[in-house]
Amino acid sequence: DADVTQTPRNRITKTGKRIMLECSQTKGHDRMYWYRQDPGLGLRLIYYSFDVKDINKGEISDGYSVSRQAQAKFSLSLESAIPNQTALYFCATSRQGYTEAFFGQGTRLTVV
Amino acid sequence: DAKTTQPPSMDCAEGRAANLPCNHSTISGNEYVYWYRQIHSQGPQYIIHGLKNNETNEMASLIITEDRKSSTLILPHATLRDTAVYYCIVFIYNQGGKLIFGQGTELSVKP
């Protein structure tokens, strides 16, 4: 089983719908992140959480919200999906300090 | 914020060393240099990181200049499977350790 699991892997949704992307990890890490990647571009940070009670906005948080339900679970919600939120979304985890981050396999979201 | 500058693309012959440069002229003393790579549309994969000294692991070597304003990632014997986008990232610890990605270098390893 993967250390960082994202569900669903692919999703097509309609404009205006609410959608949730889920991320769970078995690494025991306290820090979790959500990124989005548009075609041909690098990853941009949406939200990050350093523990269950800590939520922080990243570079592009507008239109998104998150929930840290437990140390191992971090969900990203699009309250009212719009077509320019069509992208590849990645969840990542890391330990505190100067350590590497581990990424999930990504969720490909298409908003039509 | 310390920023990084990388060439958008590079080619390398299979079996030869791939040297990927990165400029980070505004890096501060407590910021580390990290390298990640992303193969196709998979999740990025950690390669190596360093502060001042050169570092080597089973995947690559990292050479950081003495003034720390630039670094080079070296893949000693590139294979076709090393074709990927390589990201050089300065780890901004005083902002809570967020990994901020730039555009990266698209490395193509050719037979």
Interface residues (C-beta under 8 A of the other chain):
Chain A: V4 R31 Y33 Y35 Q37 L41 G42 L43 R44 L45 Y48 F50 N56 G58 E59 L88 F90 A92 S94 Q96 G97 Y98 E100 A101 F102 F103 G104 Q105 G106 R108
Chain B: Y32 Y34 Y36 S41 Q42 G43 P44 Q45 Y46 H49 V85 Y87 F91 Y93 G96 G97 K98 L99 I100 F101 G102 Q103 G104
